[in-house]
């Protein structure tokens, strides 16, 4: 029984395998059974194309391969090198100009005129000079009607300052004056009177020309003994 059954199985098995072969072949042609993952490079290319379609831009391969891209790269490189050279030239020029300004502070602008305010305890004198020191206008409180002891005080200095500023405008000196430097000397009442006029309505046209205010009052350091102070009463 055993030998008979074995022979029967040996005859029937090849037939069964031959019947199954065309079925398996057709299934393989229809669908391939594969457990290997898809290629990652193809997925990246697909995502790039989708992004380019969304952003309305051309793919990178086309830009790199086009002759215009090479020309544009050359132009941008030349522009960057030219701009760097220009910036270096400007830096050197700025350094040279700064050195010249330190040596000559008035190289880029006109030198200033000078208005000297001599405020003595007995009188006030205003003198307008050119940049080289030549006087243009010089007036004191005695020239506007004040005599002797009446020349000292705030009111004479105020009237003198108003008169001098009006004379500067009437004579057309503002056309020549680009910058004005005011130099005070002394601590009399005329200093306050001139300051009030310059900051008031009378000095509205001259106030904008003032570039510097200095004080040239003489200060004594040591030296000989001073005179005895005069005391009345």
C-alpha positions as CSV (number, residue, x, y, z in Angstrom):
1,X,0.0,0.0,0.0
2,X,2.8,2.3,0.8
3,X,4.7,1.8,-2.5
4,X,1.4,2.2,-4.5
5,X,0.6,5.5,-2.8
6,X,4.0,6.9,-3.3
7,X,4.0,6.1,-7.0
8,X,0.6,7.7,-7.4
9,X,1.7,10.9,-5.6
10,X,4.9,11.0,-7.8
11,X,2.7,10.9,-11.0
12,X,0.2,13.5,-9.8
13,X,2.5,16.2,-8.4
14,X,4.1,17.3,-11.7
15,X,0.7,17.6,-13.3
16,X,-0.5,19.9,-10.4
17,X,2.6,22.0,-10.7
18,X,2.2,22.3,-14.5
19,X,-1.4,23.5,-14.1
20,X,-0.4,26.1,-11.5
21,X,2.5,27.5,-13.6
22,X,0.5,29.6,-16.2
23,X,-1.7,31.0,-13.4
24,X,1.4,32.3,-11.5
25,X,2.9,33.6,-14.6
26,X,-0.2,35.7,-15.5
27,X,-0.3,37.0,-11.9
28,X,3.3,38.1,-12.1
29,X,2.7,39.9,-15.4
30,X,-0.3,41.7,-13.9
31,X,1.3,42.8,-10.6
32,X,4.8,42.3,-9.3
33,X,5.1,41.4,-5.7
34,X,8.0,43.5,-4.4
35,X,8.7,44.6,-0.9
36,X,11.6,47.0,-1.8
37,X,10.8,50.8,-1.2
38,X,10.5,53.3,-4.0
39,X,13.5,55.4,-5.1
40,X,13.9,58.5,-2.9
41,X,15.5,60.6,-5.7
42,X,12.3,60.3,-7.9
43,X,10.2,61.5,-4.9
44,X,12.5,64.5,-4.4
45,X,12.2,65.4,-8.1
46,X,8.4,65.2,-8.0
47,X,8.3,67.5,-4.9
48,X,10.6,70.0,-6.6
49,X,8.5,70.1,-9.7
50,X,5.3,70.6,-7.5
51,X,7.0,73.4,-5.6
52,X,8.1,75.1,-8.9
53,X,4.6,74.9,-10.2
54,X,3.2,76.5,-7.1
55,X,5.8,79.3,-6.9
56,X,5.9,79.9,-10.7
57,X,9.6,79.5,-11.0
58,X,11.8,77.6,-13.4
59,X,13.7,74.5,-12.4
60,X,17.3,75.0,-11.2
61,X,18.7,72.8,-14.0
62,X,17.4,75.1,-16.7
63,X,18.8,78.2,-15.0
64,X,22.2,76.7,-14.5
65,X,22.3,75.4,-18.1
66,X,21.1,78.6,-19.8
67,X,23.7,80.9,-21.3
68,X,21.9,84.0,-19.8
69,X,22.5,82.7,-16.3
70,X,26.2,82.5,-16.9
71,X,26.2,86.1,-18.3
72,X,24.2,87.3,-15.4
73,X,26.5,85.7,-12.9
74,X,29.5,87.4,-14.7
75,X,27.7,90.7,-14.6
76,X,26.9,90.4,-10.9
77,X,30.5,89.4,-10.1
78,X,31.8,92.4,-12.0
79,X,29.4,94.7,-10.3
80,X,30.3,93.5,-6.9
81,X,34.0,93.8,-7.6
82,X,33.5,97.3,-9.1
83,X,31.4,98.4,-6.0
84,X,34.1,97.1,-3.7
85,X,36.7,99.1,-5.6
86,X,34.5,102.2,-5.5
87,X,33.9,101.8,-1.7
88,X,37.6,101.5,-1.1
89,X,38.3,104.6,-3.2
90,X,35.6,106.5,-1.2
91,X,37.2,105.3,2.1
92,X,40.6,106.6,1.0
93,X,39.1,109.9,-0.1
94,X,37.2,110.3,3.2
95,X,40.4,109.7,5.1
96,X,42.3,112.3,3.1
97,X,39.5,114.9,3.5
98,X,39.4,114.2,7.3
99,X,43.2,114.8,7.5
100,X,42.8,118.1,5.5
101,X,39.9,119.2,7.7
102,X,42.1,118.7,10.8
103,X,44.9,120.8,9.3
104,X,42.6,123.5,7.8
105,X,39.1,123.5,9.5
106,X,37.7,126.1,7.0
107,X,38.7,124.2,3.9
108,X,35.2,123.2,2.9
109,X,33.4,126.4,3.8
110,X,33.9,130.2,3.9
111,X,35.8,131.6,6.9
112,X,33.6,133.5,9.4
113,X,33.2,137.2,9.9
114,X,33.8,138.4,13.5
115,X,31.5,140.6,15.7
116,X,33.5,141.8,18.7
117,X,31.4,142.9,21.7
118,X,33.5,144.9,24.1
119,X,31.4,145.3,27.3
120,X,33.3,147.7,29.6
121,X,31.8,148.9,32.9
122,X,31.7,152.4,31.4
123,X,30.9,151.8,27.8
124,X,29.9,149.2,25.1
125,X,31.6,149.0,21.7
126,X,30.6,146.7,18.8
127,X,33.0,146.0,15.9
128,X,32.3,143.9,12.8
129,X,35.4,142.7,11.0
130,X,36.1,140.6,7.9
131,X,37.7,137.1,8.2
132,X,41.2,138.7,7.8
133,X,40.6,141.1,10.6
134,X,39.9,144.3,8.7
135,X,37.1,146.3,10.4
136,X,33.8,147.0,8.5
137,X,31.7,148.7,11.1
138,X,32.6,150.0,14.6
139,X,30.2,151.9,16.9
140,X,29.9,152.8,20.6
141,X,27.1,154.1,22.8
142,X,28.4,157.7,22.4
143,X,27.6,157.7,18.7
144,X,23.9,157.2,19.3
145,X,23.5,160.1,21.7
146,X,24.7,159.0,25.1
147,X,27.2,161.1,27.0
148,X,29.6,160.6,29.9
149,X,28.1,158.5,32.7
150,X,25.0,157.7,30.6
151,X,27.0,155.5,28.3
152,X,27.3,152.8,31.0
153,X,24.3,150.6,31.6
154,X,21.9,148.0,30.1
155,X,19.7,150.4,28.1
156,X,22.5,152.1,26.1
157,X,24.0,148.7,25.2
158,X,20.5,147.4,24.2
159,X,19.9,150.4,21.9
160,X,23.4,150.2,20.4
161,X,23.1,146.5,19.7
162,X,19.7,147.0,18.0
163,X,21.1,149.9,15.9
164,X,24.2,147.9,14.8
165,X,22.2,144.9,13.7
166,X,19.8,147.1,11.7
167,X,22.8,148.8,10.0
168,X,24.3,145.4,9.0
169,X,21.0,144.6,7.3
170,X,20.5,148.0,5.7
171,X,24.0,148.1,4.2
172,X,23.6,144.7,2.6
173,X,26.4,143.1,4.5
174,X,24.4,139.9,5.0
175,X,25.1,139.0,1.3
176,X,28.8,138.7,2.2
177,X,28.4,137.1,5.6
178,X,28.1,133.3,5.3
179,X,29.2,132.5,8.9
180,X,29.5,134.8,11.9
181,X,31.6,134.4,15.1
182,X,30.7,136.5,18.1
183,X,33.6,137.4,20.5
184,X,32.8,138.8,23.9
185,X,35.3,140.8,26.0
186,X,34.5,142.1,29.4
187,X,31.7,141.5,31.9
188,X,29.9,144.8,31.7
189,X,26.1,145.2,31.3
190,X,26.6,145.5,27.6
191,X,27.0,141.7,27.4
192,X,23.5,141.1,28.6
193,X,22.1,143.8,26.4
194,X,23.6,142.4,23.2
195,X,22.4,138.9,24.1
196,X,18.9,140.1,24.6
197,X,18.9,141.9,21.2
198,X,20.4,138.9,19.3
199,X,17.9,136.5,20.8
200,X,15.0,138.9,20.2
201,X,13.1,140.1,17.2
202,X,15.9,142.4,16.0
203,X,18.3,139.6,15.5
204,X,16.1,137.1,13.7
205,X,18.0,137.5,10.4
206,X,21.5,137.3,11.9
207,X,20.9,134.7,14.6
208,X,21.0,131.9,12.0
209,X,24.4,132.9,10.8
210,X,26.1,132.5,14.1
211,X,28.5,129.5,14.1
212,X,30.5,130.1,17.2
213,X,30.4,132.2,20.4
214,X,33.7,132.8,22.2
215,X,35.0,134.8,25.2
216,X,38.3,136.7,24.9
217,X,38.2,138.4,28.3
218,X,41.7,138.8,29.7
219,X,42.4,136.8,32.9
220,X,45.3,137.8,35.1
221,X,47.5,135.0,36.5
222,X,50.0,136.4,39.1
223,X,51.9,139.5,37.9
224,X,52.2,142.8,39.7
225,X,49.9,144.0,42.4
226,X,46.6,145.5,41.3
227,X,45.6,149.0,42.1
228,X,43.6,149.7,45.3
229,X,39.9,149.4,44.7
230,X,38.1,152.7,44.7
231,X,35.6,153.0,47.4
232,X,33.0,155.8,47.6
233,X,31.5,156.9,50.9
